[in-house]
Amino acid sequence: MASDYASAVRAGTMAAGRLHRELDTRALIETQGGSVDVFGAIHAVGLPLLLRPLKGLLGAYLSAPAPGVLVTTERPMSIQRFTAAHELGHFSMRHEPSLDDESILRRMPMSPEPGNNFEETEADAFAIAFMMPKWLVLAHSARQGWQIDHFRRPNVVYQLSLRIGASYEATCRTLVRYNLISPSVMTDLLRTQPRSLKVDLLKDYRPDNYRGDVWLLTERDAGSRIDGSRNDLFVLRLEEHSGGGYLWDLDQLIASGFAVVRDEREAIDGDGIGGPVVRRVTAAPDAPRRGRMSLDERRPWQPAPALTSLTLDFDLTGPEQTGLSRAERRHLLEAA
């Protein structure tokens, strides 16, 4: 174990990098997008994991008689993922058993573990570096066309947080850690609550509640993977060449298990006639589900190839429920 805070942070960060290289996660994510599959990594290293409605704890790491971890079912998916990454850090660094409460969310990356418990510091640093590595932030920025200045905008940071699978606050703090924004910009960002960003995205559509997230999806998300929760909503903002008779086929969206709850068009050039418009569609899953969404922009009367297509994989079955993780269940189904 490290003997000081800085050494503990370096040790945890290096251990996370080694595991990423062993699992080759970077190549996979930079190809298809998505977040780091923390629960899939736990399965890949052969670490037993159970999800339970823990009271007063977010998770636990046990080392005897054999290693194993527990993660609560009582928190949102972003916190479940961070907790699981923290426990994976304990396992990867061969730590002593640990019962982990809310303090793991408050410590890193801005403050050390009180009492010089450097095993906790190592696990904190591992969790951040494994779940939110800088290359992941840069990969999503490249896909979306985001520059550093864009990270001053709360709506951009919110969409980044969804794509890396972290909370809005954790994403703000991680951007500071990677010197992509200043602490003062982070303070400004944290004045904006995610709920207000969801309201802005949904415009006049009002869901039953705002517990779910709202994903703003465009053609830049083609070929990517969306890992979300059962209450999440999609806002599809797609260029449509309706002046030439090309329309996005929303029947395909409905066939993928989504209800269209809002549909509007906005002119790109307010003074132009017959030019492309923006089709803005709000879609809600009819049940917790995972699958593939494919949309084509085509002339409805013409059996010709689509002008544009948008295809992406999605899993909207989170948060993790009691028992085995979704990654473990998928593995068992594929092996059957």
PyMOL commands that set and color helices and strands:
alter all, ss='L'
color gray80, all
select helices_A, chain A and resi 5-23+25-32+38-44+77-92+103-107+118-131+134-144+148-152+154-164+168-177+183-190+194-202+219-221+242-244+250-255+326-335
alter helices_A, ss='H'
color red, helices_A
select strands_A, chain A and resi 49-52+59-62+68-72+98-100+214-217+225-229+233-240+247-248+258-267+277-285+289-298+308-318
alter strands_A, ss='S'
color yellow, strands_A
deselect
rebuild
show_as cartoon
